[in-house]
Amino acid sequence: MVDISIALVKELRERTGIGIMECKEFLVKAQGNIEVAIDNMRKSGQLKASKRASRTAYEGLILIKIEQSRKYGAIIEINCESDFVVKNADFRNFSDTVITTALKENIKDIHVLKDKFEDQTRMLISKINENIVIRRIDTIKGDILGYYLHGTRIGVIVSATNASEELAKKIAMHIAASKPVYLKADEIPSDVIAREHQIQMELAMHSGKTHKIAEIIVDGRMKKFTQEISLISQHFVMDPNKTIEQLLDEHDCKIDAFIRFEVGEKIKSEKH
């Protein structure tokens, strides 16, 4: 048996983008000849799949699965390159298998999930001729979970206490539409507040206002800013006359946490 050096495996990986173990297997079969190994990769379809995997996948879908007890759920985003593939049966079946497995086996780490489906992902890439990425996963527990899927592009899970499933779903629908970032205003990180305050102060000062007047203007803008990104401060989309906090008080319940995924959000910033 030919001795395959780590350097040779690394070189093949750098040239093809294929996993280390696969590179080593191809090199062993090729008796250490890297060019023969690459040819064999091409013949097997592995190399084509690897090249596709370098392309950015901006499209995709959001999936949600909730346990029968409705106390534990998972949400994932799986990306592809085109909206056409989102409707593909193989892509849909693959995606459903991924989230079903994640929920059943309590997988919360995206790297663990990707590793588990590495072979299936590569096979699907070869079959549909587009890059496929299991991008992210999150899980949530609670007294009662409500969820909402807006088509395939936006998904929300809400964890609530003492709430009905119907109310939890309505709040999930609200979150899908209104895009809150935090549950409460006091959960907004201080650096987020400081950054927005600085921006608003500079805008007010540049408009010719005195510092004292600028502070009054900025104070009002900051209150609006925190209300807009905090769930319980937002006005309920189904009844704008009341806030989410007032809605919860009416039903004597509370929201403990929520997760909102939208296809493709922040992908471009992650690439730079």
C-alpha positions, 0 to 999 in steps of 0.5 A: 500500500502506498503511503499517503502523506498529509501534505498530499491529502492537503494539496488535493483538498485545496485543489478540489474542495472535497473532504479530507477523508474522501481525498485520502480514499481517492489518493489510495485508489490512485496509488498516490497519483494526484492527477489520477485521483482528480480524474477519478473524482471527476468520473464519480461526480464528486468534483463537480459537486464540490465545485458547485458547493463553492457557489453562493446559495441565496434562495431556499426554505425555512422549515419548522417541526414541533414535537407532539407535546408542543413543548419543544421545536426546531427551525432550520434554513436550507439554501439553494441557488434558485427558486426553481429548486425550492419547489423540487421534490428531492430538495423538499424531501431532503429538507424534511428529512434533515429537520425531522432528524434534528428534532428526533435526535435533539441536534442543536449544533449546525456543524453536527447536522451538516456532518451527519448529512454531508454525503446526502448533501453532496449527492443532492448537489450532483443530482440537481446541479445546484449548491445546497447548504444546511445553513442554520438551526435553532431550537426552543422549549416552552409551556406551549409553542406556537408557530407560523410559516409565511410560505417557505421564506419566513418562519417563526416559533413562539414560546409562551406561558399560559397561552392558547395555541391560537394566541401563540400562533397569532403572535407568531404571525405578528412577528413574521410581519413586524420583525422584532429583534428583541423580546423587551426593550431592556434586553437590547444590548447597550452597544446597540443603543449607543450606536443608534443614539450616536447616529441620531444625535449626528443627524439632529446636529447636522440639521442645524439644531442646538445641542439641547434641542437635538437631545430632545429630538433624539430622546423621542427617536430612541423611544421609537427605535426601542419600541419598533425592535421590541416585541411587547412594545409593538402594536399588534398587527391584527389590532393596532389599537393595542400593543403586544404587551396589552394583548398578553395582559388581556389573556393573562399570559406571557411570551418567553422567547421567539425565533424568527428566520427569513431566507437569505438574511445576512448571507451577503454580510457573512461572505465578507 
